[in-house]
Amino acid sequence: MFSSLELTLMLLGSAVLGVVAFRMLHLPPMLGYLAVGIVIGPHALGLAAENEASHTLAEFGVVFLMFSIGLEFSLPKFLAMRRIVFGLGMAQVVTTIIATVVFGWFVGRYLSAYIHLSWQAAFALGGALAMSSTAIVSKMLTERLELESEHGRKIIGILLFQDLAVVPLLILIPALTRDSDNLAETLAWAGGKALVVLILLLFIGQKMVRGWLTIVAKRRSQELFMLNLLLITLGAAWITERAGLSLALGAFVAGMLISETEFKHQVEEDIKPFRDVLLGLFFITVGMLLNIRVVLDNWWLVLLLLCAPVLLKFALIAGLARLFGSSNGVALRTGLGLAQAGEFGFVLLNLAGGIKLMDPFVVQVVLASMVLSMLVAPFLIAKSDAIVMKLAANDWMMQSLALTRIATRTMASQKHVLIAGFGRSGQSLAILLAEEKIEYHALDLDPERVQEAQLAGANVSYGDAGRRESLVAAGIYRASAVVITYANTPSALKLLHLLNEMAPTLPVIVRSHDDTDLDQLKKAGAAEVVPELMEGSLMLASHALIMMGVPLRRVVHRVQAAREERYASLRGYFHGSSDAGDDAELERLHTVTVSEDAHCVGLPLSAVDVAGCGAFVTAIRRGRGRLEVTPETQLASGDVVVLRGTADAVAKAETLLLK
């Protein structure tokens, strides 16, 4: 047997290898954790055994996941999407559970000699199968730029209700183990306790949490804030557990309480490391439950339970989306996006197996099928367009009509500016272009935004700027420039690649968040890159200089010089202890004090090749003054040299200066 330290090291090492392997395959890390659990578990290599300690830590992973879901609970957000969340989402969860209970009744009546499945077990199974993977789906939608598309909004709305549905299911499933004659009384008692606890936590706890966190924040201690955050989360989980409910319910409520305070965003960042690490351990323990021998001996049943629920969920969700007014293409894409199993499905299945509600054999084969469905999900979503084109005969016609609408609106345009994205930046640009009598046309994937903007007279169409057909319809060959207004480097690079193929001489202006990807975007073909942080710094400096009495002409000249140097004088900044986790590839500023016995003393800068290390000298301070940085500038003892470059580059340059 391993010692505690050896077991911890083995789990960490295995997790690292598993996650690296799956990230190299562009698959979610969660699948890596599951694979690691399967391999090292008691049913495979037997390197790790299931015990109380591992299950307790895994339960903490679920606690912090539910806490994060609670943080995202926003009443305005739900009200804006209430028809999708509480209409389509509720219909999907309820219908899936009912269908599974009916299947359980059929099995109990006609196949009881082969498999035992009570209606209580079927209810728990239905709850588990109703869940889809938020982690996988949201990642795939983000990468495909489909979060704001019509089917993307429906998928996110359904996922939101699934996350909420976990809370009552965590209460209901344990109650199903009680005497069936008193089930109604048991459920009423559980519901009453939940209501009392929730009222106490939400109404009394909200005021206490806000007031207490304000007091803690004023102490300006990160450690104290983190300690109180853990205390609130685990304390709320303990209260709900003592009330006979679940730890996860209390954590969800704690997240809701903090989501209404001004500390929400800080808490999200602080809690993320705990959540991700402990949740990874949870998925490892789920993988450890899988008995490979049972799966291999019953491969046909696992395959059946993989195909049947995936096809059932796909058909069910697509049908419900169609009933709620979606087109065939949108309904099919929604169904394909949510056909797989989800993280909370493992939580509910684990719960049902732990309280002996479900036969261990059933748990094993269902668990295997759920893991396989999540492995299939990324490929299913990636091929969704091709699948929809084959299944929906009229989807290509609907897409053609959408492209025709774009072409109709831009047919008369010549030398216009094509705007990719019509958010705040895109709309501001459109207003300025209109004032200068310059034609423009914008493409955006938010149907509500497009509809409202069109009613207001804006030249905007619903379309994906990342698709060749949309660009052609928007008159890319007649345009004078393209402006990418969203600060998303991967999607901008994808669009730049497409534009280089279609119109290589067309100038493209790209918005980026900061200067991190400036060179990469320029290399990809951007004529101009506008880092919003750099521009913000320039505007801030401009106003400060003008207020200090510096002539406007000189201020404009300095700002223009900074832009012409591609923001070189502004790139990088001095990193502090709070930036310790920053990307090592980001440029930073670093000061080096030249000592008496330093190698560079008396040498000109040209003789000290810091550029060969990938770093640059941005300034040299001697005493109270600054020296002009030229290749002939000689360094002396006591000089302070300011270096710019990545962490590795400035470290090498410092060694070169001082060796």
C-alpha positions as CSV (number, residue, x, y, z in Angstrom):
1,M,0.0,0.0,0.0
2,F,1.1,3.5,-0.7
3,S,1.7,6.1,2.0
4,S,-0.5,9.3,1.9
5,L,2.4,11.2,0.3
6,E,3.1,8.5,-2.2
7,L,-0.6,8.3,-3.2
8,T,-0.8,12.0,-3.5
9,L,2.3,12.2,-5.8
10,M,1.0,9.3,-7.9
11,L,-2.4,11.0,-8.3
12,L,-0.8,14.3,-9.2
13,G,1.7,12.8,-11.6
14,S,-1.0,10.7,-13.4
15,A,-3.4,13.7,-13.6
16,V,-0.6,15.8,-15.2
17,L,0.2,13.2,-17.8
18,G,-3.5,12.6,-18.5
19,V,-4.4,16.2,-18.9
20,V,-1.4,16.9,-21.1
21,A,-2.2,14.0,-23.4
22,F,-5.9,15.1,-23.8
23,R,-4.9,18.8,-24.3
24,M,-2.6,17.7,-27.1
25,L,-5.6,16.1,-28.7
26,H,-7.6,19.3,-28.1
27,L,-10.0,17.5,-25.8
28,P,-11.2,18.8,-22.4
29,P,-9.0,18.1,-19.4
30,M,-12.0,16.5,-17.7
31,L,-11.8,13.6,-20.0
32,G,-8.1,13.2,-19.1
33,Y,-9.0,13.0,-15.4
34,L,-11.6,10.3,-16.2
35,A,-9.1,8.3,-18.2
36,V,-6.5,8.6,-15.4
37,G,-9.1,7.3,-12.9
38,I,-9.9,4.3,-15.1
39,V,-6.3,3.4,-15.6
40,I,-5.0,3.7,-12.0
41,G,-8.3,2.5,-10.4
42,P,-8.8,-0.7,-8.5
43,H,-10.4,-2.4,-11.5
44,A,-7.4,-1.8,-13.9
45,L,-3.8,-1.3,-12.7
46,G,-4.9,-1.2,-9.0
47,L,-2.5,1.7,-8.1
48,A,-5.2,3.6,-6.2
49,A,-8.0,2.2,-4.1
50,E,-11.3,3.8,-3.3
51,N,-11.4,5.0,0.3
52,E,-13.2,7.5,2.5
53,A,-10.5,10.1,2.2
54,S,-10.6,10.2,-1.6
55,H,-14.4,10.4,-1.6
56,T,-14.4,13.2,0.9
57,L,-12.0,15.3,-1.3
58,A,-14.0,14.4,-4.4
59,E,-17.2,15.6,-2.6
60,F,-15.4,18.9,-2.0
61,G,-14.8,19.2,-5.7
62,V,-18.6,19.0,-6.3
63,V,-19.1,21.5,-3.5
64,F,-16.9,24.1,-5.2
65,L,-18.4,23.4,-8.6
66,M,-21.9,24.1,-7.2
67,F,-20.5,27.2,-5.5
68,S,-19.3,28.4,-8.9
69,I,-22.7,27.7,-10.5
70,G,-24.3,29.7,-7.7
71,L,-22.0,32.6,-8.5
72,E,-23.3,32.6,-12.0
73,F,-26.9,32.8,-10.8
74,S,-28.1,36.2,-11.9
75,L,-31.8,37.1,-11.7
76,P,-31.6,39.6,-14.7
77,K,-29.8,37.0,-16.8
78,F,-32.5,34.4,-16.1
79,L,-35.3,36.8,-16.7
80,A,-33.8,37.7,-20.1
81,M,-33.6,34.0,-21.1
82,R,-36.6,32.8,-19.1
83,R,-38.5,31.3,-22.1
84,I,-35.5,29.2,-23.0
85,V,-34.4,28.4,-19.4
86,F,-37.7,27.7,-17.8
87,G,-39.5,26.7,-21.0
88,L,-37.3,24.6,-23.2
89,G,-34.8,23.7,-20.4
90,M,-37.5,22.5,-18.0
91,A,-39.2,20.6,-20.7
92,Q,-36.0,18.8,-21.7
93,V,-35.2,17.7,-18.1
94,V,-38.7,16.7,-17.2
95,T,-39.3,14.8,-20.4
96,T,-36.0,12.9,-20.2
97,I,-36.9,11.8,-16.6
98,I,-40.4,10.7,-17.6
99,A,-39.1,8.8,-20.6
100,T,-36.5,7.0,-18.4
101,V,-39.2,6.1,-15.8
102,V,-41.4,4.7,-18.5
103,F,-38.4,2.7,-19.8
104,G,-37.8,1.5,-16.2
105,W,-41.5,0.4,-16.0
106,F,-41.1,-1.5,-19.2
107,V,-37.9,-3.2,-18.0
108,G,-39.5,-4.1,-14.7
109,R,-42.5,-5.7,-16.4
110,Y,-41.0,-7.5,-19.3
111,L,-37.2,-7.8,-18.6
112,S,-37.0,-8.3,-14.8
113,A,-35.4,-11.7,-15.3
114,Y,-32.4,-10.0,-16.9
115,I,-32.1,-6.7,-15.1
116,H,-33.7,-5.1,-12.0
117,L,-34.6,-1.4,-12.3
118,S,-37.2,0.0,-9.9
119,W,-39.0,3.2,-10.7
120,Q,-37.0,5.0,-8.1
121,A,-33.8,3.8,-9.7
122,A,-35.2,4.8,-13.2
123,F,-36.0,8.3,-11.8
124,A,-32.4,8.7,-10.6
125,L,-31.1,7.4,-13.9
126,G,-33.3,9.8,-15.8
127,G,-32.0,12.7,-13.8
128,A,-28.4,11.6,-14.5
129,L,-29.1,11.2,-18.3
130,A,-30.9,14.5,-18.5
131,M,-27.6,16.4,-17.8
132,S,-25.2,17.5,-20.5
133,S,-21.6,18.6,-20.2
134,T,-21.4,22.4,-19.6
135,A,-17.5,22.2,-19.7
136,I,-17.3,20.5,-23.1
137,V,-20.2,22.2,-24.8
138,S,-19.3,25.8,-23.7
139,K,-15.7,25.2,-24.8
140,M,-16.7,23.9,-28.2
141,L,-19.2,26.8,-28.8
142,T,-16.6,29.3,-27.8
143,E,-14.0,27.9,-30.2
144,R,-16.5,27.8,-33.0
145,L,-17.7,31.3,-32.3
146,E,-21.3,30.1,-31.8
147,L,-22.1,31.3,-28.3
148,E,-24.2,34.1,-29.6
149,S,-25.8,32.2,-32.4
150,E,-29.4,31.1,-32.2
151,H,-28.7,27.5,-31.4
152,G,-25.8,28.6,-29.1
153,R,-28.2,30.7,-27.0
154,K,-30.7,27.8,-26.8
155,I,-28.0,25.4,-25.7
156,I,-26.7,27.7,-23.0
157,G,-30.2,28.3,-21.7
158,I,-30.9,24.5,-21.4
159,L,-27.6,24.0,-19.7
160,L,-28.5,26.7,-17.2
161,F,-31.7,24.9,-16.3
162,Q,-29.9,21.6,-16.1
163,D,-27.5,23.1,-13.5
164,L,-30.4,24.4,-11.5
165,A,-32.3,21.1,-11.7
166,V,-29.4,19.4,-9.9
167,V,-30.4,21.1,-6.7
168,P,-33.9,19.6,-6.3
169,L,-32.6,16.2,-7.7
170,L,-30.0,16.1,-4.9
171,I,-32.9,16.4,-2.4
172,L,-35.3,14.0,-4.2
173,I,-33.0,11.1,-5.0
174,P,-32.0,10.3,-1.3
175,A,-35.6,10.7,-0.3
176,L,-36.5,7.9,-2.8
177,T,-34.7,5.3,-0.6
178,R,-37.3,5.7,2.2
179,D,-40.5,3.7,2.7
180,S,-42.6,4.1,-0.5
181,D,-45.8,4.2,1.6
182,N,-44.6,7.4,3.3
183,L,-42.8,8.8,0.2
184,A,-45.1,11.8,-0.1
185,E,-44.7,12.6,3.6
186,T,-40.9,12.2,3.3
187,L,-40.7,14.5,0.2
188,A,-42.9,17.1,1.9
189,W,-40.7,17.0,5.0
190,A,-37.5,17.3,2.9
191,G,-39.1,20.1,0.9
192,G,-40.2,21.9,4.0
193,K,-36.7,21.7,5.6
194,A,-35.1,22.9,2.3
195,L,-37.5,25.9,2.2
196,V,-36.8,26.9,5.8
197,V,-33.0,26.5,5.4
198,L,-33.1,28.4,2.1
199,I,-35.1,31.3,3.6
200,L,-32.7,31.5,6.5
201,L,-29.7,31.5,4.3
202,L,-31.0,33.8,1.6
203,F,-32.7,36.5,3.6
204,I,-30.7,36.5,6.8
205,G,-27.5,35.2,5.3
206,Q,-27.3,37.7,2.5
207,K,-27.1,40.7,4.8
208,M,-24.6,39.0,7.1
209,V,-22.4,37.9,4.2
210,R,-22.3,41.3,2.5
211,G,-21.6,43.1,5.8
212,W,-19.0,40.6,6.9
213,L,-17.1,40.5,3.6
214,T,-17.0,44.3,3.6
215,I,-15.4,44.3,7.0
216,V,-12.9,41.6,5.9
217,A,-12.0,43.4,2.6
218,K,-11.2,46.5,4.6
219,R,-8.4,44.6,6.4
220,R,-6.7,44.3,3.0
221,S,-5.5,40.8,3.7
222,Q,-5.7,38.2,0.8
223,E,-5.2,35.3,3.3
224,L,-8.0,36.6,5.5
225,F,-10.4,37.0,2.6
226,M,-9.7,33.5,1.3
227,L,-10.2,32.0,4.8
228,N,-13.5,33.7,5.1
229,L,-14.5,32.6,1.6
230,L,-13.8,29.0,2.5
231,L,-15.6,29.4,5.8
232,I,-18.7,30.7,4.1
233,T,-18.8,28.0,1.4
234,L,-18.1,25.0,3.7
235,G,-20.2,26.5,6.5
236,A,-23.3,26.8,4.3
237,A,-22.6,23.3,3.0
238,W,-22.5,22.0,6.6
239,I,-25.8,23.7,7.5
240,T,-27.6,22.1,4.7
241,E,-26.1,18.7,5.4
242,R,-27.1,19.0,9.1
243,A,-30.7,19.7,7.9
244,G,-30.7,16.4,6.0
245,L,-30.0,17.9,2.6
246,S,-26.8,17.9,0.6
247,L,-23.4,19.6,0.9
248,A,-23.8,20.8,-2.7
249,L,-27.1,22.6,-2.0
250,G,-25.5,24.7,0.7
251,A,-22.5,25.5,-1.6
252,F,-24.9,26.6,-4.3
253,V,-26.7,28.9,-1.9
254,A,-23.4,30.4,-0.7
255,G,-22.5,31.2,-4.3
256,M,-25.9,32.8,-4.8
257,L,-25.3,35.0,-1.7
258,I,-21.9,36.2,-2.9
259,S,-23.1,36.7,-6.5
260,E,-25.3,39.7,-5.3
261,T,-22.3,41.4,-3.7
262,E,-19.5,43.6,-5.2
263,F,-17.0,40.9,-4.4
264,K,-18.3,38.4,-7.0
265,H,-15.5,38.8,-9.6
266,Q,-12.7,38.6,-7.0
267,V,-14.3,35.5,-5.4
268,E,-14.5,33.8,-8.9
269,E,-10.8,34.2,-9.3
270,D,-9.9,33.2,-5.8
271,I,-12.0,30.1,-5.8
272,K,-10.9,28.8,-9.2
273,P,-7.7,27.0,-8.2
274,F,-9.6,25.1,-5.4
275,R,-12.5,24.2,-7.6
276,D,-10.4,23.0,-10.6
277,V,-8.0,20.9,-8.5
278,L,-10.7,19.3,-6.3
279,L,-13.0,18.8,-9.3
280,G,-10.2,17.1,-11.1
281,L,-9.9,14.7,-8.2
282,F,-13.7,14.1,-8.3
283,F,-13.5,13.0,-12.0
284,I,-10.5,10.8,-11.1
285,T,-12.6,9.0,-8.5
286,V,-15.5,8.7,-11.0
287,G,-13.1,7.0,-13.4
288,M,-11.9,4.7,-10.6
289,L,-15.5,3.4,-10.2
290,L,-15.4,2.0,-13.8
291,N,-14.9,-1.7,-13.9
292,I,-13.2,-2.5,-17.2
293,R,-13.9,-6.3,-16.8
294,V,-17.7,-5.6,-16.6
295,V,-17.5,-3.3,-19.6
296,L,-15.6,-5.8,-21.7
297,D,-17.9,-8.7,-20.7
298,N,-21.0,-6.6,-21.5
299,W,-19.6,-4.5,-24.4
300,W,-22.8,-4.9,-26.4
301,L,-24.9,-3.5,-23.5
302,V,-22.5,-0.5,-23.0
303,L,-22.7,0.2,-26.7
304,L,-26.5,0.0,-26.6
305,L,-26.6,2.4,-23.6
306,L,-24.2,4.7,-25.4
307,C,-26.2,4.9,-28.6
308,A,-29.8,4.8,-27.2
309,P,-29.6,7.7,-24.7
310,V,-27.6,9.9,-27.1
311,L,-30.1,9.3,-29.9
312,L,-33.0,9.7,-27.5
313,K,-31.7,13.0,-26.1
314,F,-30.8,14.3,-29.6
315,A,-34.3,13.5,-30.9
316,L,-36.0,14.8,-27.8
317,I,-34.2,18.1,-27.6
318,A,-34.5,18.7,-31.3
319,G,-38.2,18.0,-31.2
320,L,-38.8,20.3,-28.2
321,A,-36.7,23.1,-29.8
322,R,-38.9,22.7,-32.9
323,L,-42.0,22.9,-30.8
324,F,-40.6,26.1,-29.2
325,G,-40.4,27.7,-32.7
326,S,-36.9,27.0,-33.8
327,S,-36.1,26.2,-37.5
328,N,-35.1,22.6,-38.4
329,G,-31.4,23.5,-38.6
330,V,-31.3,25.3,-35.2
331,A,-33.3,22.5,-33.5
332,L,-31.0,19.8,-34.9
333,R,-27.8,21.8,-33.9
334,T,-29.3,22.2,-30.4
335,G,-30.0,18.5,-30.1
336,L,-26.5,17.5,-31.3
337,G,-24.9,20.0,-28.9
338,L,-26.6,18.5,-25.8
339,A,-26.8,14.8,-26.7
340,Q,-23.9,13.7,-24.5
341,A,-23.8,13.1,-20.7
342,G,-22.6,15.7,-18.3
343,E,-20.6,16.4,-15.1
344,F,-23.6,16.5,-12.9
345,G,-24.8,13.2,-14.4
346,F,-21.8,11.6,-12.6
347,V,-22.7,13.3,-9.4
348,L,-26.3,12.0,-9.5
349,L,-25.2,8.5,-10.6
350,N,-22.6,8.4,-7.9
351,L,-25.2,9.5,-5.3
352,A,-27.7,6.8,-6.5
353,G,-25.0,4.1,-6.3
354,G,-23.8,5.2,-2.9
355,I,-27.2,5.0,-1.3
356,K,-27.8,1.5,-2.9
357,L,-30.7,2.9,-5.0
358,M,-29.3,1.3,-8.1
359,D,-27.8,-2.1,-8.8
360,P,-24.0,-1.9,-9.0
361,F,-24.0,-3.6,-12.4
362,V,-26.4,-1.0,-13.8
363,V,-24.2,1.8,-12.4
364,Q,-21.1,0.3,-14.1
365,V,-22.6,0.0,-17.6
366,V,-24.3,3.4,-17.4
367,L,-21.1,5.0,-16.1
368,A,-19.1,3.5,-19.0
369,S,-21.7,4.7,-21.6
370,M,-21.7,8.2,-20.1
371,V,-17.9,8.4,-20.3
372,L,-17.9,7.2,-23.9
373,S,-20.6,9.7,-24.8
374,M,-18.5,12.6,-23.5
375,L,-15.5,11.3,-25.5
376,V,-17.7,11.3,-28.6
377,A,-19.2,14.8,-27.9
378,P,-16.4,17.0,-29.3
379,F,-16.4,15.1,-32.6
380,L,-20.2,15.2,-32.8
381,I,-20.3,19.0,-32.3
382,A,-17.4,19.5,-34.7
383,K,-19.4,17.6,-37.5
384,S,-22.8,19.2,-36.6
385,D,-22.9,21.3,-39.8
386,A,-22.4,18.3,-42.0
387,I,-24.9,16.2,-40.1
388,V,-27.6,19.0,-40.2
389,M,-27.1,19.5,-43.9
390,K,-27.9,15.8,-44.5
391,L,-30.8,15.6,-42.0
392,A,-32.5,18.9,-42.8
393,A,-33.2,19.2,-46.5
394,N,-34.3,22.8,-46.1
395,D,-31.4,24.0,-43.9
396,W,-29.2,24.8,-46.9
397,M,-32.1,26.8,-48.3
398,M,-32.5,28.7,-45.0
399,Q,-28.8,29.5,-45.0
400,S,-29.0,30.6,-48.7
401,L,-31.9,32.9,-47.8
402,A,-29.9,34.4,-44.9
403,L,-27.0,35.0,-47.3
404,T,-29.4,36.4,-49.9
405,R,-30.6,38.9,-47.3
406,I,-27.0,40.0,-46.6
407,A,-26.3,40.3,-50.3
408,T,-29.4,42.3,-50.9
409,R,-28.4,44.8,-48.2
410,T,-24.9,45.3,-49.6
411,M,-25.5,45.0,-53.3
412,A,-25.3,48.7,-54.0
413,S,-22.3,49.3,-51.7
414,Q,-19.0,50.1,-53.2
415,K,-15.7,50.8,-51.2
416,H,-17.6,50.2,-48.0
417,V,-16.0,49.2,-44.6
418,L,-16.9,45.6,-43.5
419,I,-17.3,45.5,-39.7
420,A,-16.9,42.0,-38.1
421,G,-18.9,42.1,-34.8
422,F,-21.5,44.8,-33.9
423,G,-20.9,45.1,-30.1
424,R,-20.1,48.4,-28.4
425,S,-16.9,48.9,-30.4
426,G,-18.5,48.0,-33.7
427,Q,-21.5,50.3,-33.1
428,S,-19.2,53.2,-32.1
429,L,-17.2,52.7,-35.3
430,A,-20.4,52.6,-37.4
431,I,-21.6,55.9,-35.9
432,L,-18.4,57.7,-36.8
433,L,-18.3,56.2,-40.3
434,A,-21.9,57.3,-40.9
435,E,-21.1,60.8,-39.7
436,E,-18.3,60.9,-42.2
437,K,-20.7,59.6,-45.0
438,I,-18.6,56.5,-45.3
439,E,-20.6,53.3,-46.2
440,Y,-20.3,50.3,-43.9
441,H,-21.9,46.9,-43.4
442,A,-21.6,44.9,-40.2
443,L,-22.0,41.2,-39.5
444,D,-23.0,39.9,-36.1
445,L,-24.2,36.6,-34.6
446,D,-26.6,38.0,-31.9
447,P,-30.1,37.9,-33.5
448,E,-31.7,40.3,-31.0
449,R,-28.9,42.8,-31.4
450,V,-29.1,42.6,-35.2
451,Q,-32.9,43.0,-35.1
452,E,-32.8,46.1,-32.8
453,A,-30.0,47.7,-34.8
454,Q,-31.7,47.1,-38.1
455,L,-34.9,48.7,-36.8
456,A,-32.8,51.7,-35.8
457,G,-31.5,52.0,-39.3
458,A,-28.0,50.4,-38.9
459,N,-26.5,48.5,-41.8
460,V,-26.0,45.2,-40.0
461,S,-27.0,41.7,-40.9
462,Y,-27.1,38.4,-39.1
463,G,-24.1,36.4,-40.3
464,D,-20.8,34.8,-39.3
465,A,-17.8,36.8,-40.5
466,G,-15.7,33.7,-40.1
467,R,-17.5,32.0,-43.0
468,R,-16.4,32.5,-46.6
469,E,-20.0,32.6,-47.9
470,S,-21.0,35.4,-45.5
471,L,-18.0,37.5,-46.5
472,V,-18.8,37.1,-50.2
473,A,-22.5,38.0,-49.6
474,A,-21.3,41.1,-47.6
475,G,-19.3,42.3,-50.6
476,I,-15.8,41.5,-49.5
477,Y,-14.5,41.9,-53.0
478,R,-16.0,45.5,-53.2
479,A,-15.0,46.5,-49.7
480,S,-12.2,49.1,-49.0
481,A,-11.3,47.7,-45.5
482,V,-12.3,45.2,-42.8
483,V,-12.4,46.0,-39.1
484,I,-12.4,43.1,-36.6
485,T,-14.0,44.7,-33.5
486,Y,-14.0,41.8,-31.1
487,A,-10.9,41.2,-28.9
488,N,-10.6,37.4,-29.5
489,T,-7.3,36.5,-31.0
490,P,-8.0,32.9,-32.1
491,S,-11.1,34.0,-34.1
492,A,-9.3,37.1,-35.4
493,L,-6.5,34.8,-36.7
494,K,-9.0,32.5,-38.3
495,L,-10.7,35.5,-40.1
496,L,-7.3,36.9,-41.1
497,H,-6.3,33.6,-42.7
498,L,-9.6,33.6,-44.7
499,L,-9.2,37.2,-45.8
500,N,-5.6,36.5,-46.9
501,E,-6.9,33.8,-49.2
502,M,-9.9,35.8,-50.6
503,A,-8.6,39.4,-50.7
504,P,-4.9,39.5,-49.8
505,T,-4.6,43.3,-50.6
506,L,-7.6,44.4,-48.4
507,P,-6.4,46.3,-45.3
508,V,-7.6,44.7,-42.0
509,I,-7.7,46.5,-38.7
510,V,-7.9,44.3,-35.6
511,R,-8.9,45.1,-32.1
512,S,-7.0,43.2,-29.3
513,H,-7.1,43.3,-25.6
514,D,-3.5,44.2,-25.0
515,D,-0.1,43.9,-26.8
516,T,0.4,40.2,-26.1
517,D,-0.6,39.1,-29.5
518,L,0.3,42.2,-31.5
519,D,3.2,40.7,-33.4
520,Q,1.2,37.5,-34.1
521,L,-1.7,39.4,-35.5
522,K,0.6,41.6,-37.6
523,K,2.3,38.5,-39.0
524,A,-1.0,37.0,-39.8
525,G,-1.8,39.9,-42.1
526,A,-3.4,42.7,-40.0
527,A,-2.6,46.1,-41.4
528,E,-3.1,47.7,-38.0
529,V,-3.6,46.2,-34.5
530,V,-5.2,48.4,-31.8
531,P,-4.6,47.1,-28.3
532,E,-7.3,48.7,-26.2
533,L,-5.1,48.7,-23.0
534,M,-2.4,50.5,-24.9
535,E,-4.8,53.0,-26.3
536,G,-6.3,53.5,-22.9
537,S,-2.8,54.2,-21.5
538,L,-2.2,56.8,-24.3
539,M,-5.5,58.6,-23.7
540,L,-4.9,58.6,-20.0
541,A,-1.4,60.1,-20.5
542,S,-2.7,62.6,-23.0
543,H,-5.2,64.1,-20.6
544,A,-2.7,64.1,-17.8
545,L,-0.1,65.9,-20.0
546,I,-2.6,68.5,-21.2
547,M,-3.8,69.2,-17.6
548,M,-0.1,69.7,-16.6
549,G,0.3,72.4,-19.2
550,V,2.1,70.5,-22.0
551,P,1.2,72.0,-25.4
552,L,-1.4,70.1,-27.3
553,R,0.8,69.8,-30.4
554,R,3.6,68.2,-28.3
555,V,1.1,65.7,-26.7
556,V,-0.3,64.7,-30.1
557,H,3.3,64.3,-31.4
558,R,4.3,62.0,-28.5
559,V,1.1,59.9,-28.9
560,Q,1.7,59.5,-32.6
561,A,5.3,58.6,-32.1
562,A,4.3,55.8,-29.7
563,R,1.8,54.5,-32.2
564,E,4.4,54.6,-35.0
565,E,6.8,52.6,-32.9
566,R,4.1,50.0,-32.7
567,Y,3.6,50.9,-29.0
568,A,7.2,49.7,-28.3
569,S,7.8,52.3,-25.6
570,L,4.6,51.2,-23.8
571,R,4.9,47.4,-24.1
572,G,5.7,45.4,-21.0
573,Y,5.3,46.5,-17.4
574,F,7.0,45.8,-14.1
575,H,5.6,42.6,-12.6
576,G,4.9,42.3,-8.9
577,S,4.3,39.4,-6.6
578,S,0.6,39.5,-7.5
579,D,1.6,38.8,-11.1
580,A,3.5,35.6,-10.2
581,G,1.0,33.4,-12.1
582,D,1.2,35.5,-15.3
583,D,2.1,33.8,-18.6
584,A,5.9,33.5,-18.8
585,E,5.6,34.4,-22.5
586,L,4.2,37.9,-21.8
587,E,6.6,40.8,-22.1
588,R,7.6,42.5,-18.9
589,L,10.0,45.3,-17.7
590,H,12.8,44.4,-15.3
591,T,15.5,46.6,-13.8
592,V,19.2,45.6,-13.4
593,T,21.6,47.5,-11.2
594,V,25.2,47.4,-12.6
595,S,27.6,46.4,-9.9
596,E,31.3,47.4,-9.8
597,D,32.6,44.0,-10.9
598,A,29.9,43.5,-13.6
599,H,31.0,42.4,-17.0
600,C,29.4,45.3,-18.8
601,V,31.1,48.1,-16.9
602,G,32.9,50.4,-19.4
603,L,31.5,48.6,-22.5
604,P,29.1,50.2,-25.0
605,L,25.7,48.7,-25.4
606,S,26.7,47.3,-28.8
607,A,29.3,45.1,-27.1
608,V,26.7,43.6,-24.8
609,D,24.3,41.6,-27.1
610,V,21.1,41.7,-25.0
611,A,19.1,41.6,-28.2
612,G,20.6,38.1,-28.8
613,C,18.8,37.0,-25.6
614,G,15.5,38.3,-27.0
615,A,15.5,41.4,-24.7
616,F,15.8,45.1,-25.3
617,V,17.2,48.0,-23.3
618,T,14.4,50.6,-23.0
619,A,16.1,53.1,-20.5
620,I,19.3,53.6,-18.6
621,R,19.3,55.7,-15.4
622,R,22.5,57.2,-14.0
623,G,22.1,59.0,-10.7
624,R,19.1,61.3,-11.0
625,G,19.2,61.5,-14.8
626,R,18.5,59.3,-17.8
627,L,20.9,58.5,-20.6
628,E,20.0,58.4,-24.2
629,V,19.9,54.7,-25.3
630,T,22.2,54.3,-28.3
631,P,24.6,51.5,-29.4
632,E,27.5,53.8,-28.3
633,T,26.2,54.4,-24.7
634,Q,28.8,53.1,-22.2
635,L,27.6,51.5,-19.0
636,A,29.1,52.4,-15.7
637,S,29.0,51.0,-12.1
638,G,25.7,52.1,-10.4
639,D,23.7,52.4,-13.7
640,V,20.2,51.1,-13.6
641,V,19.3,49.3,-16.9
642,V,15.6,48.8,-17.7
643,L,15.1,45.6,-19.8
644,R,12.0,44.6,-21.8
645,G,11.3,41.0,-22.8
646,T,9.8,37.7,-21.7
647,A,10.8,36.3,-18.2
648,D,13.3,34.0,-19.8
649,A,14.8,36.7,-22.1
650,V,15.3,39.3,-19.3
651,A,16.8,36.7,-17.1
652,K,19.4,35.7,-19.8
653,A,20.1,39.4,-20.5
654,E,20.6,40.1,-16.8
655,T,23.1,37.3,-16.6
656,L,24.9,38.6,-19.7
657,L,25.1,42.1,-18.2
658,L,26.4,41.0,-14.8
659,K,28.5,37.9,-15.5
